[in-house]
Amino acid sequence: MKLAIYFNSPSLGGAERSMVHQIALMPKNWKISVFVPYLEVVSEITELDAFLRKTLFATFPFIEIIPLQYPAALYSQSRFGSQAKLFEVGLDLLHFQLHLRHFNLQQYDAHWCNGNKIGLPLFLFLEKEKCRRPFVWHFRDYPESRFPYSAIWKLFAHTRLPLFLVGNSDSVCSVLKTIKGRGQIFRLYNPAGESLKFRPWDGNKKNFKMGLVSMLAPWKGLHIAIQYHQWLAKELSTLGVKEVCIYGANIYRTKGEHDNYAHSLRDLLDKFTHETCRFEFITNASPPEIFSNIDILFHSSLRPEPFGRVILEAYMSGVPVISFSEGGAAELVNFGGYPILKHHPFAYYSVIKDIIENGDRTSCKIEQARARGEEINTYAKSDMEKLIRNF
């Protein structure tokens, strides 16, 4: 099997980490070409390139990394919604189609795209070239309903491509069923992947550190977390929660809701009147570093998450997880985590109080969470095997 895998971004985010660890589950005798997009200079892929080499090159004898220039304007419009400049998008799509012709993509036995930014132009290109090789469109989020994606989904009913639609949770797969066309639908859970050290719960500590782990985007709810700690500063300080670490950056250079969000978080912190809690922003840290440093994870996404990789990583590290339980994240947090309703700060406080003051119950929940994490890792392997059998 000669497989081409197309990454969605040059940055090393959660989706990219998941894809690298899913490649590690593939047969070792496959010949794999990994296409990594860059927008302006090839050096943009340095961190992801290094992670690919570190994780895969020792066990895969036939693997290569190919830089792929992606139009910067088209990339930035990918989250811009109805305000997108359709003429510019059309020109960039055409330009990228011409660029793809330089790579002799017909040589591959299958094509696997890791997200919508690369999925849309690649699908159009392979359809135009009358390719009849399996095409895997891996949805790292719920399918877009806006144009031009809405038009692409209609093409699924007419394509001659052997089409595989992959969702990273049962929740995503349920939505994919509404657009599948001729495609087959498969669930492919994300594995934890990294070597994470499990820590038993230590309830005798005097100070506890809260962690927020996500890219900086409004729907990730980081501002909600900051507000909770502002409103409940004295109460949380009494429990020993006096520090919040925010791990993440705006790793996707796109327009729309991402713009200036990091700056707005800083503005929000400037209004923080209590000195009982310290906030720290950390832009670059590996999962083992993150989960060895925090005591509790708050997964604060305001919209349904397709999976919630950081929840799984916390489970495998022995870190309790508080989360709004929606979407794919519910498939994790409802088994071993602490689900709470959105916009209920007192519920947030009550759960933290329970975690800290009821150590035996917390230890039991952490063990349940680890068992769920191991189960998800097992599913990740069997899901991959099932998908590959259908190629």
N, C-alpha and C positions, 0 to 999 in steps of 0.2 A: 504494500500500500504506500503510495506517495501522496502525502497529505499537505495541503497548504492551509495555514492558520493565519488569520488576519486580526491583529489587535485593533482596538477601538481608539487608543490613545497612546501617546509616547510616555505618559506618566505611569508611575507604579502605584496605582490605587487598589482598592479592594477587588474590583472586577478583574484587574490584570493579575493580581496575586492568585485569585481563584482559577483563572485560566491556566496559569503556569502549573499549578498543582493538579489540575485536571489533565493537562498534557502528560504529567508524570504517571497517570493511571493508564495511559495508552500502551499498546504493545511496543516493546523496545526495539523490535526489528523494523518498524515503520521508518520510512524516510520522511522527515518533517521539515518543511520550510516555514519559518515564522516571519510574517511580514509585519513590521512595526512602523506605524506612520510617524512622520515628523512634519512640522509646519514650516519652519524656516531653515534650521540648520540640523545636521544629522546628530550633533552632540545632544540634542533634546532626548534621545533614546538611551543615554548612557546608563542611567540608574536601572531601567527596565532590562536593558541588554545584560547588565552585570547580574541581575537576579535570575534571568533565564539561564545564563551560563553556569552560575553557581548551583542552581537547582536541577538542571537537566543534562548538562553536557557530560557528566561523569557516567551516566547510565544509558544515554541514547547515542549509539555510534554514528547515526546518520541524521544529523540535525544542523540547520543553518539559520542565521538571522539575516533578513533582507530589509534594509531601510526602504520605506515607501513614502514619497512626498505627497502629502495630502493638502489640498488648497486651504490656506489659512482662513480665508473669508467664509468658505463653506463650513469649516469646522466651527467657527465662532457663531454661525447662524443656527447651529443644530438645536439650541434650546431657546431660540428667539421667538418662537410661536408665530402668531398672526402678523407680527410686524416685520417678518423676514422679507428681504428684497428679492422677490421671486425671479426677476431678470438676472440678478447677480448669481443667485443659487443655480439657475439653469445654465449659465455660462460656466460656472465652476464644475458642475456635474459633467458637462460636455468635455471640459478640459481634462478632468480626472479619468473619464472614459478613454480618452486618447492615450493618457499616460499609462493606463493599465495594459495596453496592447504591447508594451515593451517587455513584459515579463513572461510571455509564452505560457499563460495560465492553463492552456489546454493540455499541458503535460501532466497535470495532477489528476489523481484518481478521485479525489474529493476535496471540497473547499469548506472551510469552517470559519465563519465570521463571529467575532466576539463583541457584538453590540450593534446599535443602529447606525452610528456615524459611518462605519465601514460597510454595514449590511446593505443599506439602500443603494449606493453606487455600484457595489459589487454584484448585487442581484441583477440590476439593470444591465450591467456589462455581460454577465454570463448568459442572460436571457437573449440579448442581442446577438451574441456569438453562437447561439444555438448549442450551448453546452449541455451535455446529457449526463454529467457526473453528479454524484450526490452533493447537495448544497445544504450545509447546516447553518441555520440562522439562530445564534444563541442569544436569547433575550435576557439581558441582565437587569431589565426593568420591565414594567408592564408595557404592552404595545401602545404606541402613540395613536391617538385618534384624530390628530390634526393633519392637514395637508402638509407635505406630499405623502406622508405615510398612509393615510386613509386610502389614497389611490393605489399604492403599492399592494396593500392587502387584497384589493379586488383582483389584482393580477394573479394572486395565488390560485384562483379558481381556474386559470387558463394556462399556467406555466407548464412547460414540458420538463423542467428541471426536476429531478428526484429531490423533493424538498423535505427537510427535517427541521421542525420548529422545536427548539429546546428551551424550556423554562427552568429556572433554578429553584422552583418550589411548586407544590401543588396549586397554590394560589395563582401563580403566573400561568400555569398550564390551563387552568379553568378559563382564563381570559383568552388564551391562544385558541381555544376550541371555537370561539366565535369568529375567528378570521382564517381558519386553517386552510380553506380551499382544498387543493390536492395534497397538501402537506401532511406528514405524520407528526404527531406530537409526543415528545419525550420529556420526562422530568430528569434533571441532572443536578442533584444536590451538590453544593460546594463542600469540599473537604476542608478541615482545619488546616491541613498541610504542614504548617511549621512545627518545629519541635518546641512545645510549650510546657513549662514546668508547672505541675499541679501543686498548689499550696493549700494545706488544710486551713480552715477558718481560725483566726486568732481573735477571739472576742475580748481578750484581756488588754488589748492596746488602748492607749489613751486618746490617740488621734487617728482618724480615718480619712483617707483621701478618695474623693469622688472623681471618676474619670468619664469624659465625653470623648468618643472616638468616631469621627466622621469627616467627610469633606465639608468645607464651609459653604453651606447653602441654606436658604431660609426654611425649606421643607424638612431639614434635619433638626429643627427645633432648638438650636443652641441658645437662641435668645430666650426661649421659654425656661430653659434650665437656669440661665443666669438670673432671670426674674424670680424663679422659685427660691434660689439661694439668697436673693436680696430680701424677699418678703419673710423668709424663715431663718434669717441669719442668726438670731439669738438662740432660737430653739435648736437649730442644727449644731451650733457651737457647743451647746450644753451636752449634746450627744457625742461630741468629739470630731464632728465633720467641719474642719476649718480650712480645707484646701480643695480646690477643684482644678484638675488638669484637663485642658482642652487640646486634644491631639487632632490635627488636621490642617488642611490648606485648601485654597481654591485651585485644585489640580487640573480642572478642565477650563481652559481659556475660552469660555463661551459667553454670549451676551444674555441679557434678560435678568432673571432673578439673582444670578450670582453676583452681578455688578455691585461693588461697594458693600457687600454683606459683611466682610471682615471688618471694614471700617465702622459699620453700624454697631457691631459687637463691642468694639473699643469705646464707641460713644456711650453705649449702654453701661459699660463698666465705669466710665467716668462719673456717671450719676449714682454709682453705688455708694451709699452713705455709711455703710457699716464697715468697720475695720476688723471684724471677727472672722472674715473668710478671705483667703488669698486665691486669686485666679492666675493661672499660668498657661500661656499658649505655647505649644510645642509643634513645630511644623513637620518634623521628620523623625520618626522613631519606628522601629520594627515591632511587630506584635509581641515577641518575647520581652522586649524592653517595656512596652506599655503595660502588659498585664502582670509584670513583676513589680510595678511601681504603684498601681492603684489598688484600692480595697473593694470598691463597689463600682459597677458600670451603670450609668444612666443612658439608655438607648432612647433618645428623645424625638425620633422622627414623627412628624405631624401627619404625613401621608403614609398609606400602606407601603411597607418595604417589601421588595420582591423576595428577599431572603434575610439579610441581617447577619453578615459574616462575623462581625465583631461579637455578636452574642455567642456564636459557636466557639470563638477563640476564648472568650471569657469563661464559658463552661469548662473548656479543657484546661483552664488555668486555675480553677477554683475560686473565681471571682463572681460574687452574686450579681445578678442582672435585674434591674428595674426597667420596664419598657412599656410603652403604649402598645397594646397587643392588637395589631392589625396586619393583614396580608400574610406574606410568607414568614414574617417575624413571629407571628402567632404560632406557627408550626414548631418554633423553638421555645419561645418564652412561656407558653402554656404548659410546658413540661420541665419544671425545674427552675423557672424564673419567677419574677414577681410582676405580673401584669397589673397596670393601673389605668384608670380612665384619663383621657386628655383634659387639660385645663382644670385639674383638681389638685392644687398644691398641698392641701392638707393630707390627701391620700398619699402623696409622695413622701411627706414627712412621716406619716404613720408607718409606711413600709420600711423606711430607713431606721426608725426607732425599733421596729420588730427585728430587723436584721442584727442590729447592734446589741439589743438587750436580751434576745433569746438565742444564745449561741448554739444550744443543742439542736433547735429547730433549723437554724441557719446551716449548720453542718449537714443535717439530713437533706435539706434542699440542694446544697452544693453537690452532694453525692448523686442525687437524682439528676441534676443538670449534667454532671459528667457522664452518667449512663446514657442520657439523651445525646450528648455530643458524640460518644462512641458509636451510638446507633446511626447517627447522621453520617459519620465517616464510613460506616459499613454500607449504607445506602448509596453514598457517592460512588463507591467502587462498583456495586452491582448495577447502578443506573448506567454507568459508563459501559459496562459489559453488554447490557441490553441494547444500548444505542448502537454500539459497534457491530453487534450481530446482525443488525438490520441494514447495514451499508450494502 
